[in-house]
């Protein structure tokens, strides 16, 4: 392997972080670019400060993850050993909004649920701090140019700053070649697919299912809710509710306070986004969403009190509606040394994102004459 091999990873969500970590562990120099303030992507945690100075934290993206794939299980086992993840020993159920009853109680431990400790984004943050990984946050990649004569990539930021030359690029943002990028930024997507006809069919505009998350805190536990998480049947706007403060490693002050995260249905989110457009929603628009979702939560008849805090967040592209990676679980173009990885390549889950990242890293290590097994 050439010691000069360097890789740019676009996106510091779970796919980007895992791919960067696996490559760096083999001696590859990796630079991660992310437009956010820190690592995490849809495994983000939101920190909020109440008027009295009390800090609240919410895993407002992925609430937990499960693992069925043996390769991913080995990676997660390593995280567990390092204390990055722990099992959330929670009982889940289903709540029927029409009958006001809980059904389908899932026994604790029947499906092992993992959470990051002390936050879902702890995994991504830790992986981006490993030796050989340089993480640059607050940087949106605005242009990705393949330079045939140099056999390398040139990257520039959205504001035109040169980000350097790279032998390989791993793109984990499904908007990297999508018109959706233009809707959000008013600029063309970074990857010009007219130059990559083979890829254009696959990655141009991956359909997504949006979601709103409502973060709520209560001064006391919800006495009539017998589980830590539940899905909704027959609800106009809610799909899931999770007691965030019941996860391992979440300290609450005072200790009897409870934090919950509610997820909207795709249908509700789509309808709202159709009305408000693709740009960042206003505080007023989000406050209206928060009120509507809280009203639906209180309509359960479970004696849900007024919260001491609530705020809504929009995940405009929460879940990919298709998987484009086929058997490879990633999109790989050897001629331009470009890997595209993410849950949208494998399956719409944390496990799918990790598996896709592992496959993308294997493709690059194979080109560098490393054994492909990770």
FISE-649629 format. One record per residue (C-alpha): residue in three letters; x, y negated, z negated. Coordinates in nm, 3 decimals, always signed. Layout:
BEGIN
<r pati="ALA" c1="X" c2="Y" c3="Z"/>
...
END
This chain:
BEGIN
<r pati="UNK" c1="+0.000" c2="+0.000" c3="+0.000"/>
<r pati="UNK" c1="+0.118" c2="-0.352" c3="+0.072"/>
<r pati="UNK" c1="+0.171" c2="-0.533" c3="-0.256"/>
<r pati="UNK" c1="+0.050" c2="-0.850" c3="-0.082"/>
<r pati="UNK" c1="-0.302" c2="-0.709" c3="-0.031"/>
<r pati="UNK" c1="-0.552" c2="-0.957" c3="-0.168"/>
<r pati="UNK" c1="-0.930" c2="-0.944" c3="-0.176"/>
<r pati="UNK" c1="-1.197" c2="-1.212" c3="-0.214"/>
<r pati="UNK" c1="-1.513" c2="-1.102" c3="-0.390"/>
<r pati="UNK" c1="-1.814" c2="-1.328" c3="-0.336"/>
<r pati="UNK" c1="-2.043" c2="-1.307" c3="-0.639"/>
<r pati="UNK" c1="-1.974" c2="-1.223" c3="-1.004"/>
<r pati="UNK" c1="-2.287" c2="-1.019" c3="-1.072"/>
<r pati="UNK" c1="-2.254" c2="-0.654" c3="-1.164"/>
<r pati="UNK" c1="-2.156" c2="-0.543" c3="-0.809"/>
<r pati="UNK" c1="-1.887" c2="-0.807" c3="-0.769"/>
<r pati="UNK" c1="-1.750" c2="-0.757" c3="-1.120"/>
<r pati="UNK" c1="-1.732" c2="-0.377" c3="-1.089"/>
<r pati="UNK" c1="-1.572" c2="-0.390" c3="-0.744"/>
<r pati="UNK" c1="-1.315" c2="-0.648" c3="-0.861"/>
<r pati="UNK" c1="-1.230" c2="-0.442" c3="-1.169"/>
<r pati="UNK" c1="-1.185" c2="-0.118" c3="-0.974"/>
<r pati="UNK" c1="-0.959" c2="-0.284" c3="-0.715"/>
<r pati="UNK" c1="-0.753" c2="-0.473" c3="-0.972"/>
<r pati="UNK" c1="-0.698" c2="-0.150" c3="-1.168"/>
<r pati="UNK" c1="-0.518" c2="-0.017" c3="-0.857"/>
<r pati="UNK" c1="-0.292" c2="-0.321" c3="-0.830"/>
<r pati="UNK" c1="-0.490" c2="-0.520" c3="-0.573"/>
<r pati="UNK" c1="-0.498" c2="-0.898" c3="-0.627"/>
<r pati="UNK" c1="-0.863" c2="-1.002" c3="-0.652"/>
<r pati="UNK" c1="-1.023" c2="-1.348" c3="-0.655"/>
<r pati="UNK" c1="-1.391" c2="-1.366" c3="-0.752"/>
<r pati="UNK" c1="-1.599" c2="-1.668" c3="-0.645"/>
<r pati="UNK" c1="-1.936" c2="-1.743" c3="-0.800"/>
<r pati="UNK" c1="-2.157" c2="-2.050" c3="-0.777"/>
<r pati="UNK" c1="-2.277" c2="-2.006" c3="-1.136"/>
<r pati="UNK" c1="-2.118" c2="-2.119" c3="-1.461"/>
<r pati="UNK" c1="-2.015" c2="-1.766" c3="-1.551"/>
<r pati="UNK" c1="-2.034" c2="-1.400" c3="-1.460"/>
<r pati="UNK" c1="-2.358" c2="-1.207" c3="-1.472"/>
<r pati="UNK" c1="-2.582" c2="-1.281" c3="-1.173"/>
<r pati="UNK" c1="-2.918" c2="-1.120" c3="-1.245"/>
<r pati="UNK" c1="-2.767" c2="-0.970" c3="-1.562"/>
<r pati="UNK" c1="-2.745" c2="-1.324" c3="-1.697"/>
<r pati="UNK" c1="-2.815" c2="-1.434" c3="-2.050"/>
<r pati="UNK" c1="-2.976" c2="-1.771" c3="-2.120"/>
<r pati="UNK" c1="-2.872" c2="-1.971" c3="-2.426"/>
<r pati="UNK" c1="-3.126" c2="-2.224" c3="-2.551"/>
<r pati="UNK" c1="-3.104" c2="-2.464" c3="-2.845"/>
<r pati="UNK" c1="-3.422" c2="-2.553" c3="-3.034"/>
<r pati="UNK" c1="-3.492" c2="-2.898" c3="-3.178"/>
<r pati="UNK" c1="-3.373" c2="-2.787" c3="-3.523"/>
<r pati="UNK" c1="-3.038" c2="-2.678" c3="-3.375"/>
<r pati="UNK" c1="-3.117" c2="-2.305" c3="-3.385"/>
<r pati="UNK" c1="-2.966" c2="-2.113" c3="-3.093"/>
<r pati="UNK" c1="-3.173" c2="-1.862" c3="-2.901"/>
<r pati="UNK" c1="-3.041" c2="-1.614" c3="-2.647"/>
<r pati="UNK" c1="-3.241" c2="-1.423" c3="-2.387"/>
<r pati="UNK" c1="-3.145" c2="-1.154" c3="-2.136"/>
<r pati="UNK" c1="-3.377" c2="-1.312" c3="-1.882"/>
<r pati="UNK" c1="-3.262" c2="-1.100" c3="-1.589"/>
<r pati="UNK" c1="-3.215" c2="-0.723" c3="-1.607"/>
<r pati="UNK" c1="-3.344" c2="-0.615" c3="-1.950"/>
<r pati="UNK" c1="-3.157" c2="-0.280" c3="-1.958"/>
<r pati="UNK" c1="-3.043" c2="-0.007" c3="-1.720"/>
<r pati="UNK" c1="-3.053" c2="+0.370" c3="-1.689"/>
<r pati="UNK" c1="-2.810" c2="+0.608" c3="-1.520"/>
<r pati="UNK" c1="-2.873" c2="+0.926" c3="-1.322"/>
<r pati="UNK" c1="-2.566" c2="+0.932" c3="-1.092"/>
<r pati="UNK" c1="-2.262" c2="+1.124" c3="-1.227"/>
<r pati="UNK" c1="-2.008" c2="+0.878" c3="-1.080"/>
<r pati="UNK" c1="-2.182" c2="+0.580" c3="-1.237"/>
<r pati="UNK" c1="-2.222" c2="+0.773" c3="-1.565"/>
<r pati="UNK" c1="-1.842" c2="+0.810" c3="-1.587"/>
<r pati="UNK" c1="-1.795" c2="+0.434" c3="-1.545"/>
<r pati="UNK" c1="-2.067" c2="+0.351" c3="-1.799"/>
<r pati="UNK" c1="-1.915" c2="+0.599" c3="-2.044"/>
<r pati="UNK" c1="-1.592" c2="+0.398" c3="-2.022"/>
<r pati="UNK" c1="-1.785" c2="+0.078" c3="-2.098"/>
<r pati="UNK" c1="-1.949" c2="+0.247" c3="-2.395"/>
<r pati="UNK" c1="-1.607" c2="+0.348" c3="-2.531"/>
<r pati="UNK" c1="-1.493" c2="-0.014" c3="-2.500"/>
<r pati="UNK" c1="-1.804" c2="-0.140" c3="-2.680"/>
<r pati="UNK" c1="-1.934" c2="-0.327" c3="-2.374"/>
<r pati="UNK" c1="-2.261" c2="-0.133" c3="-2.371"/>
<r pati="UNK" c1="-2.475" c2="+0.050" c3="-2.625"/>
<r pati="UNK" c1="-2.787" c2="+0.260" c3="-2.612"/>
<r pati="UNK" c1="-3.108" c2="+0.069" c3="-2.678"/>
<r pati="UNK" c1="-3.308" c2="+0.318" c3="-2.879"/>
<r pati="UNK" c1="-3.644" c2="+0.170" c3="-2.792"/>
<r pati="UNK" c1="-3.991" c2="+0.315" c3="-2.758"/>
<r pati="UNK" c1="-4.172" c2="+0.202" c3="-2.443"/>
<r pati="UNK" c1="-4.535" c2="+0.232" c3="-2.337"/>
<r pati="UNK" c1="-4.788" c2="+0.103" c3="-2.089"/>
<r pati="UNK" c1="-5.056" c2="-0.152" c3="-2.178"/>
<r pati="UNK" c1="-5.385" c2="-0.164" c3="-1.992"/>
<r pati="UNK" c1="-5.506" c2="-0.524" c3="-1.975"/>
<r pati="UNK" c1="-5.858" c2="-0.407" c3="-1.888"/>
<r pati="UNK" c1="-5.907" c2="-0.178" c3="-2.191"/>
<r pati="UNK" c1="-5.671" c2="-0.355" c3="-2.432"/>
<r pati="UNK" c1="-5.502" c2="-0.025" c3="-2.520"/>
<r pati="UNK" c1="-5.150" c2="+0.115" c3="-2.515"/>
<r pati="UNK" c1="-5.102" c2="+0.446" c3="-2.330"/>
<r pati="UNK" c1="-4.817" c2="+0.667" c3="-2.206"/>
<r pati="UNK" c1="-4.589" c2="+0.626" c3="-2.505"/>
<r pati="UNK" c1="-4.242" c2="+0.725" c3="-2.402"/>
<r pati="UNK" c1="-4.048" c2="+0.902" c3="-2.673"/>
<r pati="UNK" c1="-3.736" c2="+0.728" c3="-2.799"/>
<r pati="UNK" c1="-3.429" c2="+0.860" c3="-2.618"/>
<r pati="UNK" c1="-3.619" c2="+1.048" c3="-2.345"/>
<r pati="UNK" c1="-3.447" c2="+0.819" c3="-2.095"/>
<r pati="UNK" c1="-3.124" c2="+0.666" c3="-2.220"/>
<r pati="UNK" c1="-3.147" c2="+0.288" c3="-2.188"/>
<r pati="UNK" c1="-2.820" c2="+0.094" c3="-2.185"/>
<r pati="UNK" c1="-2.774" c2="-0.274" c3="-2.269"/>
<r pati="UNK" c1="-2.468" c2="-0.495" c3="-2.261"/>
<r pati="UNK" c1="-2.337" c2="-0.599" c3="-2.604"/>
<r pati="UNK" c1="-2.385" c2="-0.865" c3="-2.727"/>
<r pati="UNK" c1="-2.557" c2="-0.964" c3="-2.399"/>
<r pati="UNK" c1="-2.634" c2="-0.806" c3="-2.064"/>
<r pati="UNK" c1="-2.375" c2="-1.031" c3="-1.898"/>
<r pati="UNK" c1="-2.101" c2="-0.911" c3="-2.139"/>
<r pati="UNK" c1="-2.015" c2="-0.631" c3="-1.895"/>
<r pati="UNK" c1="-1.960" c2="-0.868" c3="-1.601"/>
<r pati="UNK" c1="-1.773" c2="-1.122" c3="-1.815"/>
<r pati="UNK" c1="-1.534" c2="-0.861" c3="-1.949"/>
<r pati="UNK" c1="-1.464" c2="-0.705" c3="-1.606"/>
<r pati="UNK" c1="-1.390" c2="-1.050" c3="-1.460"/>
<r pati="UNK" c1="-1.129" c2="-1.110" c3="-1.732"/>
<r pati="UNK" c1="-0.926" c2="-0.798" c3="-1.655"/>
<r pati="UNK" c1="-0.564" c2="-0.815" c3="-1.537"/>
<r pati="UNK" c1="-0.541" c2="-0.880" c3="-1.165"/>
<r pati="UNK" c1="-0.879" c2="-1.056" c3="-1.142"/>
<r pati="UNK" c1="-0.888" c2="-1.435" c3="-1.098"/>
<r pati="UNK" c1="-1.245" c2="-1.561" c3="-1.144"/>
<r pati="UNK" c1="-1.348" c2="-1.902" c3="-1.009"/>
<r pati="UNK" c1="-1.690" c2="-2.020" c3="-1.127"/>
<r pati="UNK" c1="-1.892" c2="-2.315" c3="-1.004"/>
<r pati="UNK" c1="-1.767" c2="-2.242" c3="-0.651"/>
<r pati="UNK" c1="-2.019" c2="-2.167" c3="-0.376"/>
<r pati="UNK" c1="-1.858" c2="-2.004" c3="-0.072"/>
<r pati="UNK" c1="-1.994" c2="-2.202" c3="+0.221"/>
<r pati="UNK" c1="-1.789" c2="-2.058" c3="+0.510"/>
<r pati="UNK" c1="-1.632" c2="-1.720" c3="+0.582"/>
<r pati="UNK" c1="-1.423" c2="-1.711" c3="+0.899"/>
<r pati="UNK" c1="-1.258" c2="-1.397" c3="+1.037"/>
<r pati="UNK" c1="-0.924" c2="-1.492" c3="+1.198"/>
<r pati="UNK" c1="-0.850" c2="-1.219" c3="+1.450"/>
<r pati="UNK" c1="-0.495" c2="-1.336" c3="+1.522"/>
<r pati="UNK" c1="-0.404" c2="-1.323" c3="+1.152"/>
<r pati="UNK" c1="-0.619" c2="-1.020" c3="+1.072"/>
<r pati="UNK" c1="-0.744" c2="-1.203" c3="+0.767"/>
<r pati="UNK" c1="-1.031" c2="-1.412" c3="+0.634"/>
<r pati="UNK" c1="-1.037" c2="-1.783" c3="+0.567"/>
<r pati="UNK" c1="-1.285" c2="-1.899" c3="+0.303"/>
<r pati="UNK" c1="-1.407" c2="-2.251" c3="+0.232"/>
<r pati="UNK" c1="-1.644" c2="-2.384" c3="-0.034"/>
<r pati="UNK" c1="-1.981" c2="-2.543" c3="+0.035"/>
<r pati="UNK" c1="-1.820" c2="-2.887" c3="-0.005"/>
<r pati="UNK" c1="-1.548" c2="-2.801" c3="+0.248"/>
<r pati="UNK" c1="-1.256" c2="-2.717" c3="+0.016"/>
<r pati="UNK" c1="-1.013" c2="-2.454" c3="+0.144"/>
<r pati="UNK" c1="-1.033" c2="-2.144" c3="-0.078"/>
<r pati="UNK" c1="-0.748" c2="-1.955" c3="+0.086"/>
<r pati="UNK" c1="-0.675" c2="-1.656" c3="+0.310"/>
<r pati="UNK" c1="-0.769" c2="-1.300" c3="+0.218"/>
<r pati="UNK" c1="-0.696" c2="-0.958" c3="+0.367"/>
<r pati="UNK" c1="-1.038" c2="-0.824" c3="+0.268"/>
<r pati="UNK" c1="-1.371" c2="-0.974" c3="+0.167"/>
<r pati="UNK" c1="-1.637" c2="-0.813" c3="-0.049"/>
<r pati="UNK" c1="-1.971" c2="-0.996" c3="-0.022"/>
<r pati="UNK" c1="-2.221" c2="-0.910" c3="-0.295"/>
<r pati="UNK" c1="-2.467" c2="-1.195" c3="-0.233"/>
<r pati="UNK" c1="-2.752" c2="-1.081" c3="-0.010"/>
<r pati="UNK" c1="-2.794" c2="-1.440" c3="+0.112"/>
<r pati="UNK" c1="-2.442" c2="-1.452" c3="+0.259"/>
<r pati="UNK" c1="-2.583" c2="-1.418" c3="+0.612"/>
<r pati="UNK" c1="-2.947" c2="-1.501" c3="+0.547"/>
<r pati="UNK" c1="-3.161" c2="-1.800" c3="+0.646"/>
<r pati="UNK" c1="-3.256" c2="-1.800" c3="+0.276"/>
<r pati="UNK" c1="-2.914" c2="-1.958" c3="+0.208"/>
<r pati="UNK" c1="-3.015" c2="-2.253" c3="+0.429"/>
<r pati="UNK" c1="-3.346" c2="-2.284" c3="+0.244"/>
<r pati="UNK" c1="-3.157" c2="-2.317" c3="-0.085"/>
<r pati="UNK" c1="-2.864" c2="-2.535" c3="+0.028"/>
<r pati="UNK" c1="-2.967" c2="-2.701" c3="+0.354"/>
<r pati="UNK" c1="-2.652" c2="-2.553" c3="+0.512"/>
<r pati="UNK" c1="-2.594" c2="-2.258" c3="+0.748"/>
<r pati="UNK" c1="-2.516" c2="-1.926" c3="+0.575"/>
<r pati="UNK" c1="-2.142" c2="-1.857" c3="+0.519"/>
<r pati="UNK" c1="-2.126" c2="-1.555" c3="+0.750"/>
<r pati="UNK" c1="-2.207" c2="-1.633" c3="+1.113"/>
<r pati="UNK" c1="-2.373" c2="-1.312" c3="+1.226"/>
<r pati="UNK" c1="-2.353" c2="-1.405" c3="+1.594"/>
<r pati="UNK" c1="-1.987" c2="-1.301" c3="+1.563"/>
<r pati="UNK" c1="-2.078" c2="-0.967" c3="+1.404"/>
<r pati="UNK" c1="-2.347" c2="-0.811" c3="+1.624"/>
<r pati="UNK" c1="-2.317" c2="-0.470" c3="+1.454"/>
<r pati="UNK" c1="-2.386" c2="-0.623" c3="+1.114"/>
<r pati="UNK" c1="-2.655" c2="-0.866" c3="+1.223"/>
<r pati="UNK" c1="-2.923" c2="-0.598" c3="+1.256"/>
<r pati="UNK" c1="-2.859" c2="-0.482" c3="+0.900"/>
<r pati="UNK" c1="-2.797" c2="-0.788" c3="+0.686"/>
<r pati="UNK" c1="-2.964" c2="-1.086" c3="+0.850"/>
<r pati="UNK" c1="-3.263" c2="-1.129" c3="+0.626"/>
<r pati="UNK" c1="-3.312" c2="-0.869" c3="+0.357"/>
<r pati="UNK" c1="-3.669" c2="-0.893" c3="+0.225"/>
<r pati="UNK" c1="-3.693" c2="-0.960" c3="-0.147"/>
<r pati="UNK" c1="-3.950" c2="-0.946" c3="-0.425"/>
<r pati="UNK" c1="-3.944" c2="-1.256" c3="-0.643"/>
<r pati="UNK" c1="-4.015" c2="-1.268" c3="-1.017"/>
<r pati="UNK" c1="-4.062" c2="-1.525" c3="-1.291"/>
<r pati="UNK" c1="-3.921" c2="-1.455" c3="-1.636"/>
<r pati="UNK" c1="-4.081" c2="-1.614" c3="-1.942"/>
<r pati="UNK" c1="-3.855" c2="-1.648" c3="-2.246"/>
<r pati="UNK" c1="-4.054" c2="-1.678" c3="-2.570"/>
<r pati="UNK" c1="-3.959" c2="-1.682" c3="-2.937"/>
<r pati="UNK" c1="-4.196" c2="-1.623" c3="-3.228"/>
<r pati="UNK" c1="-4.143" c2="-1.710" c3="-3.594"/>
<r pati="UNK" c1="-4.262" c2="-1.364" c3="-3.699"/>
<r pati="UNK" c1="-4.270" c2="-1.016" c3="-3.542"/>
<r pati="UNK" c1="-4.571" c2="-0.932" c3="-3.324"/>
<r pati="UNK" c1="-4.746" c2="-0.709" c3="-3.575"/>
<r pati="UNK" c1="-4.993" c2="-0.555" c3="-3.329"/>
<r pati="UNK" c1="-4.729" c2="-0.449" c3="-3.074"/>
<r pati="UNK" c1="-4.603" c2="-0.100" c3="-3.171"/>
<r pati="UNK" c1="-4.325" c2="-0.076" c3="-2.906"/>
<r pati="UNK" c1="-4.014" c2="-0.266" c3="-2.793"/>
<r pati="UNK" c1="-4.112" c2="-0.276" c3="-2.428"/>
<r pati="UNK" c1="-4.417" c2="-0.214" c3="-2.218"/>
<r pati="UNK" c1="-4.542" c2="-0.232" c3="-1.862"/>
<r pati="UNK" c1="-4.881" c2="-0.379" c3="-1.772"/>
<r pati="UNK" c1="-5.170" c2="-0.223" c3="-1.586"/>
<r pati="UNK" c1="-5.451" c2="-0.440" c3="-1.449"/>
<r pati="UNK" c1="-5.278" c2="-0.770" c3="-1.521"/>
<r pati="UNK" c1="-5.311" c2="-1.060" c3="-1.278"/>
<r pati="UNK" c1="-4.965" c2="-1.196" c3="-1.348"/>
<r pati="UNK" c1="-4.755" c2="-0.982" c3="-1.587"/>
<r pati="UNK" c1="-4.560" c2="-0.665" c3="-1.508"/>
<r pati="UNK" c1="-4.335" c2="-0.611" c3="-1.813"/>
<r pati="UNK" c1="-4.268" c2="-0.734" c3="-2.166"/>
<r pati="UNK" c1="-3.947" c2="-0.665" c3="-2.362"/>
<r pati="UNK" c1="-3.855" c2="-0.744" c3="-2.722"/>
<r pati="UNK" c1="-3.512" c2="-0.886" c3="-2.652"/>
<r pati="UNK" c1="-3.416" c2="-0.934" c3="-3.016"/>
<r pati="UNK" c1="-3.458" c2="-0.561" c3="-3.087"/>
<r pati="UNK" c1="-3.156" c2="-0.470" c3="-2.874"/>
<r pati="UNK" c1="-2.830" c2="-0.364" c3="-3.043"/>
<r pati="UNK" c1="-2.587" c2="-0.647" c3="-3.115"/>
<r pati="UNK" c1="-2.852" c2="-0.921" c3="-3.113"/>
<r pati="UNK" c1="-2.838" c2="-1.115" c3="-3.437"/>
<r pati="UNK" c1="-3.141" c2="-1.328" c3="-3.515"/>
<r pati="UNK" c1="-3.154" c2="-1.618" c3="-3.758"/>
<r pati="UNK" c1="-3.378" c2="-1.611" c3="-3.951"/>
<r pati="UNK" c1="-3.390" c2="-1.231" c3="-3.928"/>
<r pati="UNK" c1="-3.770" c2="-1.197" c3="-3.888"/>
<r pati="UNK" c1="-3.779" c2="-1.413" c3="-3.574"/>
<r pati="UNK" c1="-3.857" c2="-1.225" c3="-3.252"/>
<r pati="UNK" c1="-3.753" c2="-1.309" c3="-2.896"/>
<r pati="UNK" c1="-3.940" c2="-1.162" c3="-2.600"/>
<r pati="UNK" c1="-3.888" c2="-1.176" c3="-2.224"/>
<r pati="UNK" c1="-4.189" c2="-1.129" c3="-1.996"/>
<r pati="UNK" c1="-4.163" c2="-1.054" c3="-1.624"/>
<r pati="UNK" c1="-4.428" c2="-1.161" c3="-1.379"/>
<r pati="UNK" c1="-4.571" c2="-0.951" c3="-1.101"/>
<r pati="UNK" c1="-4.427" c2="-0.992" c3="-0.751"/>
<r pati="UNK" c1="-4.770" c2="-1.106" c3="-0.626"/>
<r pati="UNK" c1="-4.795" c2="-1.385" c3="-0.882"/>
<r pati="UNK" c1="-4.437" c2="-1.503" c3="-0.816"/>
<r pati="UNK" c1="-4.484" c2="-1.496" c3="-0.438"/>
<r pati="UNK" c1="-4.800" c2="-1.705" c3="-0.461"/>
<r pati="UNK" c1="-4.632" c2="-1.968" c3="-0.681"/>
<r pati="UNK" c1="-4.317" c2="-1.983" c3="-0.465"/>
<r pati="UNK" c1="-4.527" c2="-2.018" c3="-0.149"/>
<r pati="UNK" c1="-4.674" c2="-2.332" c3="-0.308"/>
<r pati="UNK" c1="-4.352" c2="-2.481" c3="-0.449"/>
<r pati="UNK" c1="-4.108" c2="-2.391" c3="-0.169"/>
<r pati="UNK" c1="-3.758" c2="-2.237" c3="-0.181"/>
<r pati="UNK" c1="-3.573" c2="-2.522" c3="-0.354"/>
<r pati="UNK" c1="-3.507" c2="-2.530" c3="-0.727"/>
<r pati="UNK" c1="-3.843" c2="-2.573" c3="-0.906"/>
<r pati="UNK" c1="-3.910" c2="-2.882" c3="-1.115"/>
<r pati="UNK" c1="-3.937" c2="-2.869" c3="-1.495"/>
<r pati="UNK" c1="-4.310" c2="-2.944" c3="-1.463"/>
<r pati="UNK" c1="-4.363" c2="-2.656" c3="-1.219"/>
<r pati="UNK" c1="-4.181" c2="-2.416" c3="-1.452"/>
<r pati="UNK" c1="-4.377" c2="-2.542" c3="-1.753"/>
<r pati="UNK" c1="-4.702" c2="-2.464" c3="-1.569"/>
<r pati="UNK" c1="-4.577" c2="-2.110" c3="-1.493"/>
<r pati="UNK" c1="-4.480" c2="-2.067" c3="-1.859"/>
<r pati="UNK" c1="-4.829" c2="-2.169" c3="-1.973"/>
<r pati="UNK" c1="-4.999" c2="-1.932" c3="-1.728"/>
<r pati="UNK" c1="-4.785" c2="-1.633" c3="-1.824"/>
<r pati="UNK" c1="-4.825" c2="-1.701" c3="-2.196"/>
<r pati="UNK" c1="-5.202" c2="-1.726" c3="-2.150"/>
<r pati="UNK" c1="-5.203" c2="-1.383" c3="-1.986"/>
<r pati="UNK" c1="-4.990" c2="-1.242" c3="-2.271"/>
<r pati="UNK" c1="-5.235" c2="-1.382" c3="-2.525"/>
<r pati="UNK" c1="-5.527" c2="-1.237" c3="-2.325"/>
<r pati="UNK" c1="-5.405" c2="-0.889" c3="-2.428"/>
<r pati="UNK" c1="-5.594" c2="-0.929" c3="-2.757"/>
<r pati="UNK" c1="-5.275" c2="-0.836" c3="-2.944"/>
<r pati="UNK" c1="-5.290" c2="-1.146" c3="-3.167"/>
<r pati="UNK" c1="-5.002" c2="-1.318" c3="-2.986"/>
<r pati="UNK" c1="-4.944" c2="-1.646" c3="-3.176"/>
<r pati="UNK" c1="-4.823" c2="-1.973" c3="-3.026"/>
<r pati="UNK" c1="-4.446" c2="-1.938" c3="-2.974"/>
<r pati="UNK" c1="-4.191" c2="-2.164" c3="-3.138"/>
<r pati="UNK" c1="-4.009" c2="-2.175" c3="-2.803"/>
<r pati="UNK" c1="-4.094" c2="-2.092" c3="-2.444"/>
<r pati="UNK" c1="-3.939" c2="-2.153" c3="-2.104"/>
<r pati="UNK" c1="-3.982" c2="-1.996" c3="-1.760"/>
<r pati="UNK" c1="-3.708" c2="-1.908" c3="-1.511"/>
<r pati="UNK" c1="-3.750" c2="-1.829" c3="-1.143"/>
<r pati="UNK" c1="-3.571" c2="-1.534" c3="-0.988"/>
<r pati="UNK" c1="-3.647" c2="-1.613" c3="-0.626"/>
<r pati="UNK" c1="-3.474" c2="-1.300" c3="-0.498"/>
<r pati="UNK" c1="-3.505" c2="-1.071" c3="-0.799"/>
<r pati="UNK" c1="-3.545" c2="-0.734" c3="-0.631"/>
<r pati="UNK" c1="-3.448" c2="-0.627" c3="-0.279"/>
<r pati="UNK" c1="-3.741" c2="-0.464" c3="-0.101"/>
<r pati="UNK" c1="-3.518" c2="-0.237" c3="+0.110"/>
<r pati="UNK" c1="-3.176" c2="-0.069" c3="+0.086"/>
<r pati="UNK" c1="-2.954" c2="-0.129" c3="+0.389"/>
<r pati="UNK" c1="-2.645" c2="+0.076" c3="+0.299"/>
<r pati="UNK" c1="-2.765" c2="+0.420" c3="+0.410"/>
<r pati="UNK" c1="-2.555" c2="+0.715" c3="+0.293"/>
<r pati="UNK" c1="-2.253" c2="+0.489" c3="+0.243"/>
<r pati="UNK" c1="-2.443" c2="+0.283" c3="-0.021"/>
<r pati="UNK" c1="-2.256" c2="-0.021" c3="+0.117"/>
<r pati="UNK" c1="-2.203" c2="-0.190" c3="+0.454"/>
<r pati="UNK" c1="-1.844" c2="-0.155" c3="+0.575"/>
<r pati="UNK" c1="-1.687" c2="-0.310" c3="+0.883"/>
<r pati="UNK" c1="-1.336" c2="-0.170" c3="+0.909"/>
<r pati="UNK" c1="-1.239" c2="-0.386" c3="+1.209"/>
<r pati="UNK" c1="-1.283" c2="-0.705" c3="+1.005"/>
<r pati="UNK" c1="-1.212" c2="-0.553" c3="+0.661"/>
<r pati="UNK" c1="-1.548" c2="-0.668" c3="+0.527"/>
<r pati="UNK" c1="-1.749" c2="-0.481" c3="+0.264"/>
<r pati="UNK" c1="-2.103" c2="-0.581" c3="+0.171"/>
<r pati="UNK" c1="-2.215" c2="-0.436" c3="-0.163"/>
<r pati="UNK" c1="-2.506" c2="-0.475" c3="-0.398"/>
<r pati="UNK" c1="-2.829" c2="-0.321" c3="-0.518"/>
<r pati="UNK" c1="-2.973" c2="-0.416" c3="-0.178"/>
<r pati="UNK" c1="-2.737" c2="-0.157" c3="-0.025"/>
<r pati="UNK" c1="-2.824" c2="+0.134" c3="-0.255"/>
<r pati="UNK" c1="-3.129" c2="+0.092" c3="-0.480"/>
<r pati="UNK" c1="-3.287" c2="-0.208" c3="-0.657"/>
<r pati="UNK" c1="-3.132" c2="-0.141" c3="-0.998"/>
<r pati="UNK" c1="-2.817" c2="-0.201" c3="-1.201"/>
<r pati="UNK" c1="-2.714" c2="+0.158" c3="-1.128"/>
<r pati="UNK" c1="-2.760" c2="+0.099" c3="-0.755"/>
<r pati="UNK" c1="-2.547" c2="-0.215" c3="-0.774"/>
<r pati="UNK" c1="-2.267" c2="-0.032" c3="-0.960"/>
<r pati="UNK" c1="-2.273" c2="+0.262" c3="-0.719"/>
<r pati="UNK" c1="-2.257" c2="+0.029" c3="-0.418"/>
<r pati="UNK" c1="-1.960" c2="-0.155" c3="-0.571"/>
<r pati="UNK" c1="-1.777" c2="+0.175" c3="-0.627"/>
<r pati="UNK" c1="-1.834" c2="+0.277" c3="-0.265"/>
<r pati="UNK" c1="-1.713" c2="-0.062" c3="-0.135"/>
<r pati="UNK" c1="-1.397" c2="-0.043" c3="-0.349"/>
<r pati="UNK" c1="-1.335" c2="+0.310" c3="-0.217"/>
<r pati="UNK" c1="-1.352" c2="+0.187" c3="+0.145"/>
<r pati="UNK" c1="-1.088" c2="-0.079" c3="+0.078"/>
<r pati="UNK" c1="-0.863" c2="+0.155" c3="-0.124"/>
<r pati="UNK" c1="-0.887" c2="+0.407" c3="+0.160"/>
<r pati="UNK" c1="-0.761" c2="+0.144" c3="+0.407"/>
<r pati="UNK" c1="-0.475" c2="+0.069" c3="+0.169"/>
<r pati="UNK" c1="-0.382" c2="+0.439" c3="+0.168"/>
<r pati="UNK" c1="-0.499" c2="+0.487" c3="-0.186"/>
<r pati="UNK" c1="-0.693" c2="+0.802" c3="-0.274"/>
<r pati="UNK" c1="-1.059" c2="+0.716" c3="-0.236"/>
<r pati="UNK" c1="-1.166" c2="+0.879" c3="-0.563"/>
<r pati="UNK" c1="-1.208" c2="+0.624" c3="-0.841"/>
END
